[in-house]
């Protein structure tokens, strides 16, 4: 009986850890989306020098790429838990 309880405790602990990691990753995704929004708005306003806008556009592409990777990883984590 004790062995089963230890196994159950181990599973619960692992699930809590996975949930924590998934929540943390979702927070990073949300932060990345906000960053993309802020950078995009700065470019759209048109008050930046052209070369600075080009730099920000490069950052936007990088952030979008990172967002895609994190969303893919989160989806894989969710699918693995099911």
Backbone as a printed PyTorch tensor [residue, N CA C, xyz], in Angstrom:
tensor([[[  0.8230,  -1.1950,   0.0000],
         [  0.0000,   0.0000,   0.0000],
         [  0.8670,   1.2590,   0.0000]],

        [[  1.9180,   1.2440,   0.8020],
         [  2.8210,   2.3840,   0.8740],
         [  3.4930,   2.6080,  -0.4700]],

        [[  3.8470,   1.5290,  -1.1620],
         [  4.4950,   1.6300,  -2.4730],
         [  3.5740,   2.3300,  -3.4710]],

        [[  2.3070,   2.0160,  -3.4530],
         [  1.3450,   2.6510,  -4.3510],
         [  1.2420,   4.1330,  -4.0170]],

        [[  1.1890,   4.4640,  -2.7540],
         [  1.1050,   5.8610,  -2.3500],
         [  2.3360,   6.6440,  -2.7920]],

        [[  3.5140,   6.0360,  -2.6770],
         [  4.7360,   6.6890,  -3.1260],
         [  4.6930,   6.9200,  -4.6360]],

        [[  4.1790,   5.9370,  -5.3750],
         [  4.0590,   6.0860,  -6.8220],
         [  3.0790,   7.2080,  -7.1620]],

        [[  1.9720,   7.2530,  -6.4650],
         [  0.9770,   8.2990,  -6.7030],
         [  1.5700,   9.6670,  -6.3880]],

        [[  2.3000,   9.7670,  -5.2870],
         [  2.9450,  11.0330,  -4.9260],
         [  3.9520,  11.4620,  -5.9960]],

        [[  4.6690,  10.4970,  -6.5380],
         [  5.6460,  10.7910,  -7.5920],
         [  4.9480,  11.3300,  -8.8400]],

        [[  3.8420,  10.7230,  -9.2240],
         [  3.0750,  11.1680, -10.3970],
         [  2.5160,  12.5620, -10.1630]],

        [[  1.9720,  12.7910,  -8.9790],
         [  1.4170,  14.1110,  -8.6550],
         [  2.5100,  15.1700,  -8.7150]],

        [[  3.6600,  14.8690,  -8.1560],
         [  4.7820,  15.8090,  -8.1690],
         [  5.2230,  16.1140,  -9.5970]],

        [[  5.3010,  15.0660, -10.4150],
         [  5.7070,  15.2520, -11.8140],
         [  4.6800,  16.1000, -12.5620]],

        [[  3.3970,  15.8630, -12.3040],
         [  2.3430,  16.6360, -12.9630],
         [  2.3910,  18.1060, -12.5580]],

        [[  2.6550,  18.3630, -11.2780],
         [  2.7680,  19.7510, -10.8120],
         [  3.9430,  20.4410, -11.4810]],

        [[  5.0460,  19.7200, -11.6100],
         [  6.2320,  20.2710, -12.2540],
         [  5.9550,  20.5810, -13.7260]],

        [[  5.2830,  19.6530, -14.3960],
         [  4.9440,  19.8620, -15.8110],
         [  4.0060,  21.0470, -15.9610]],

        [[  3.0220,  21.1560, -15.1030],
         [  2.0770,  22.2820, -15.1530],
         [  2.8100,  23.5910, -14.9380]],

        [[  3.7310,  23.6120, -13.9830],
         [  4.5280,  24.8070, -13.7180],
         [  5.3330,  25.1990, -14.9590]],

        [[  5.9810,  24.2390, -15.5910],
         [  6.7720,  24.5130, -16.7870],
         [  5.8940,  24.9980, -17.9370]],

        [[  4.7070,  24.4130, -18.0760],
         [  3.7910,  24.8420, -19.1320],
         [  3.2910,  26.2620, -18.8660]],

        [[  2.9790,  26.5750, -17.6260],
         [  2.5400,  27.9300, -17.2740],
         [  3.6490,  28.9480, -17.5120]],

        [[  4.8700,  28.5600, -17.1520],
         [  6.0220,  29.4390, -17.3540],
         [  6.2300,  29.7030, -18.8490]],

        [[  6.1180,  28.6630, -19.6560],
         [  6.2810,  28.8040, -21.0980],
         [  5.1640,  29.6770, -21.6780]],

        [[  3.9330,  29.5000, -21.2020],
         [  2.8280,  30.3260, -21.6740],
         [  3.0760,  31.7950, -21.3160]],

        [[  3.6360,  32.0410, -20.1540],
         [  3.9880,  33.4090, -19.7650],
         [  5.0290,  34.0090, -20.6920]],

        [[  6.0150,  33.2110, -21.0820],
         [  7.0370,  33.6870, -22.0310],
         [  6.4110,  33.9710, -23.3960]],

        [[  5.4540,  33.1450, -23.8100],
         [  4.7590,  33.3660, -25.0800],
         [  3.9780,  34.6800, -25.0090]],

        [[  3.2770,  34.8920, -23.9150],
         [  2.5100,  36.1300, -23.7460],
         [  3.4210,  37.3530, -23.7640]],

        [[  4.5650,  37.2630, -23.0880],
         [  5.5290,  38.3680, -23.0910],
         [  6.0570,  38.6380, -24.4950]],

        [[  6.3060,  37.5710, -25.2330],
         [  6.8010,  37.7190, -26.6030],
         [  5.7630,  38.3860, -27.4930]],

        [[  4.5020,  37.9900, -27.3380],
         [  3.4200,  38.6260, -28.1090],
         [  3.3380,  40.1150, -27.7950]],

        [[  3.4650,  40.4610, -26.5300],
         [  3.4290,  41.8670, -26.1220],
         [  4.6170,  42.6250, -26.7140]],

        [[  5.7750,  42.0090, -26.7060],
         [  6.9650,  42.6360, -27.2970],
         [  6.7720,  42.8860, -28.7810]],

        [[  6.2210,  41.9150, -29.4790],
         [  5.9590,  42.0750, -30.9130],
         [  4.9950,  43.2340, -31.1400]],

        [[  3.9720,  43.3250, -30.3150],
         [  2.9910,  44.3980, -30.4350],
         [  3.6320,  45.7700, -30.2230]],

        [[  4.4500,  45.8820, -29.1830],
         [  5.1070,  47.1570, -28.8820],
         [  6.0500,  47.5570, -30.0190]],

        [[  6.8570,  46.6050, -30.4740],
         [  7.7940,  46.9100, -31.5600],
         [  7.0570,  47.2700, -32.8500]],

        [[  5.9900,  46.5330, -33.1420],
         [  5.2130,  46.8000, -34.3550],
         [  4.5840,  48.1950, -34.3020]],

        [[  4.0690,  48.5690, -33.1470],
         [  3.4750,  49.9000, -33.0050],
         [  4.5080,  50.9960, -33.1740]],

        [[  5.7090,  50.7700, -32.6610],
         [  6.7760,  51.7590, -32.8230],
         [  7.1120,  51.9450, -34.2980]],

        [[  7.1610,  50.8570, -35.0510],
         [  7.4570,  50.9410, -36.4840],
         [  6.3090,  51.6310, -37.2180]],

        [[  5.0590,  51.2650, -36.8850],
         [  3.8870,  51.8270, -37.5670],
         [  3.7360,  53.3260, -37.3370]],

        [[  4.1700,  53.8160, -36.1820],
         [  4.0250,  55.2480, -35.8780],
         [  4.8130,  56.1090, -36.8600]],

        [[  5.8760,  55.5860, -37.3730],
         [  6.6290,  56.2940, -38.3980],
         [  7.5300,  57.3960, -37.8840]],

        [[  7.7050,  57.5220, -36.5790],
         [  8.5470,  58.5940, -36.0630],
         [ 10.0020,  58.1710, -35.8840]],

        [[ 10.2900,  56.9010, -36.1310],
         [ 11.6650,  56.4140, -36.0200],
         [ 12.4270,  56.6550, -37.3200]],

        [[ 13.7340,  56.7680, -37.2040],
         [ 14.5680,  56.8490, -38.4010],
         [ 14.4240,  55.5280, -39.1590]],

        [[ 14.5540,  55.6110, -40.4750],
         [ 14.3350,  54.4220, -41.3150],
         [ 15.2350,  53.2540, -40.9190]],

        [[ 16.5030,  53.5450, -40.6560],
         [ 17.4090,  52.4480, -40.2910],
         [ 17.0310,  51.8290, -38.9460]],

        [[ 16.4840,  52.6210, -38.0460],
         [ 16.0360,  52.0760, -36.7650],
         [ 14.7780,  51.2250, -36.9560]],

        [[ 13.8980,  51.6470, -37.8370],
         [ 12.7080,  50.8450, -38.1340],
         [ 13.1040,  49.4940, -38.7210]],

        [[ 14.1090,  49.4900, -39.5790],
         [ 14.5740,  48.2410, -40.1770],
         [ 15.1460,  47.3020, -39.1050]],

        [[ 15.8570,  47.8830, -38.1460],
         [ 16.3950,  47.0720, -37.0500],
         [ 15.2540,  46.4590, -36.2490]],

        [[ 14.2410,  47.2710, -35.9340],
         [ 13.0950,  46.7600, -35.1800],
         [ 12.3460,  45.6870, -35.9680]],

        [[ 12.2300,  45.8700, -37.2660],
         [ 11.5570,  44.8560, -38.0850],
         [ 12.3160,  43.5250, -38.0330]],

        [[ 13.6250,  43.5980, -37.9790],
         [ 14.4270,  42.3800, -37.8230],
         [ 14.1700,  41.7200, -36.4790]],

        [[ 14.0580,  42.5330, -35.4430],
         [ 13.7520,  42.0000, -34.1140],
         [ 12.3600,  41.3650, -34.0960]],

        [[ 11.4110,  42.0080, -34.7770],
         [ 10.0460,  41.4670, -34.8280],
         [ 10.0640,  40.0690, -35.4460]],

        [[ 10.7890,  39.9120, -36.5350],
         [ 10.8950,  38.5980, -37.1890],
         [ 11.4940,  37.5820, -36.2190]],

        [[ 12.5350,  37.9870, -35.4900],
         [ 13.1720,  37.0900, -34.5290],
         [ 12.1960,  36.7080, -33.4070]],

        [[ 11.4700,  37.6900, -32.8880],
         [ 10.4940,  37.4130, -31.8300],
         [  9.3740,  36.5010, -32.3360]],

        [[  8.9220,  36.7190, -33.5760],
         [  7.8760,  35.8660, -34.1440],
         [  8.3790,  34.4290, -34.2910]],

        [[  9.6230,  34.2850, -34.7010],
         [ 10.2250,  32.9550, -34.8250],
         [ 10.2880,  32.2800, -33.4530]],

        [[ 10.7300,  33.0330, -32.4410],
         [ 10.7900,  32.4930, -31.0880],
         [  9.4000,  32.1040, -30.5860]],

        [[  8.4080,  32.9390, -30.8810],
         [  7.0350,  32.6440, -30.4790],
         [  6.5540,  31.3450, -31.1170]],

        [[  6.8180,  31.1870, -32.3970],
         [  6.4170,  29.9600, -33.0970],
         [  7.0550,  28.7250, -32.4570]],

        [[  8.3420,  28.8280, -32.1350],
         [  9.0380,  27.7030, -31.5150],
         [  8.4580,  27.3790, -30.1460]],

        [[  8.1970,  28.4090, -29.3520],
         [  7.6510,  28.1760, -28.0170],
         [  6.2440,  27.5990, -28.0890]],

        [[  5.4260,  28.0860, -29.0290],
         [  4.0690,  27.5530, -29.1750],
         [  4.0950,  26.0880, -29.6130]],

        [[  5.0150,  25.7540, -30.5010],
         [  5.1660,  24.3640, -30.9280],
         [  5.5730,  23.4910, -29.7440]],

        [[  6.5280,  23.9760, -28.9620],
         [  6.9820,  23.2160, -27.8030],
         [  5.8490,  23.0340, -26.7890]],

        [[  5.0750,  24.0890, -26.5550],
         [  3.9560,  24.0020, -25.6210],
         [  2.9210,  22.9980, -26.1100]],

        [[  2.6240,  23.0170, -27.4000],
         [  1.6770,  22.0600, -27.9730],
         [  2.1670,  20.6350, -27.7780]],

        [[  3.4620,  20.4180, -27.9910],
         [  4.0230,  19.0860, -27.7930],
         [  3.9420,  18.6680, -26.3260]],

        [[  4.1600,  19.6100, -25.4180],
         [  4.0510,  19.2980, -23.9910],
         [  2.6090,  18.9140, -23.6430]],

        [[  1.6600,  19.6560, -24.1690],
         [  0.2440,  19.3810, -23.9040],
         [ -0.1390,  18.0140, -24.4700]],

        [[  0.3040,  17.7390, -25.6920],
         [ -0.0110,  16.4440, -26.3160],
         [  0.6070,  15.2840, -25.5430]],

        [[  1.7870,  15.5180, -24.9850],
         [  2.4860,  14.4640, -24.2370],
         [  1.7660,  14.1440, -22.9180]],

        [[  1.1410,  15.1600, -22.3320],
         [  0.4520,  14.9740, -21.0550],
         [ -0.8370,  14.2050, -21.2400]],

        [[ -1.4720,  14.3550, -22.4040],
         [ -2.7700,  13.7030, -22.6480],
         [ -2.6620,  12.2090, -22.6470]]])
